[in-house]
């Protein structure tokens, strides 16, 4: 049995940008300082606090 846990993936669209964690769906007891994540250029980013992964689905907004 593996001891590493797979972190959830949150899929975002261009309308959800700018991306930040913790997101609105996370329970209040699980909050940490807000951090903005760059997903428009790379397509994916991980939160440095909790490890939640964010993935951009669809096209990035114009200008990014």
C-alpha positions in Angstrom: 0.0 0.0 0.0 1.4 3.4 -1.0 1.8 6.1 1.7 1.4 9.0 -0.7 -2.0 10.4 -1.1 -3.2 11.7 -4.5 -4.4 15.3 -4.1 -7.6 16.4 -5.7 -7.7 18.1 -9.1 -9.8 21.2 -9.5 -10.7 22.0 -13.1 -11.0 25.7 -14.0 -12.1 27.5 -17.1 -11.0 31.0 -18.2 -14.0 32.5 -16.4 -12.6 31.1 -13.1 -9.3 33.0 -13.4 -7.4 34.3 -11.5 -7.0 31.0 -9.8 -6.4 30.9 -6.1 -6.4 28.4 -3.2 -8.2 27.8 -0.9 -11.2 27.8 -3.2 -14.8 28.5 -2.2 -15.7 24.8 -2.1 -13.1 24.0 0.6 -14.4 23.6 4.2 -13.5 26.6 6.5 -11.5 24.4 8.8 -9.2 23.5 6.0 -8.3 27.1 5.0 -4.7 28.4 4.8 -3.4 31.8 3.5 -4.8 32.7 0.1 -2.3 32.1 -2.7 -2.8 32.9 -6.4 -1.8 30.2 -8.9 -0.5 30.7 -12.4 -2.4 28.2 -14.5 -3.0 30.3 -17.7 0.6 29.8 -19.1 1.3 26.3 -17.9 -2.2 24.8 -17.8 -1.7 23.4 -14.3 -0.5 24.4 -10.9 -0.3 23.0 -7.4 -1.0 24.9 -4.2 2.2 25.2 -2.1 0.2 24.9 1.1 -2.1 22.0 0.7 -1.0 20.4 -2.6 -4.4 20.7 -4.3 -3.9 20.7 -8.1 -5.6 23.1 -10.4 -6.0 22.5 -14.1 -7.1 24.8 -16.8 -9.6 23.2 -19.2 -10.3 24.9 -22.5 -8.5 27.9 -23.9 -6.7 30.4 -21.8 -8.2 33.9 -21.9 -6.9 36.3 -24.6 -3.8 38.1 -23.5 -2.4 35.3 -21.3 
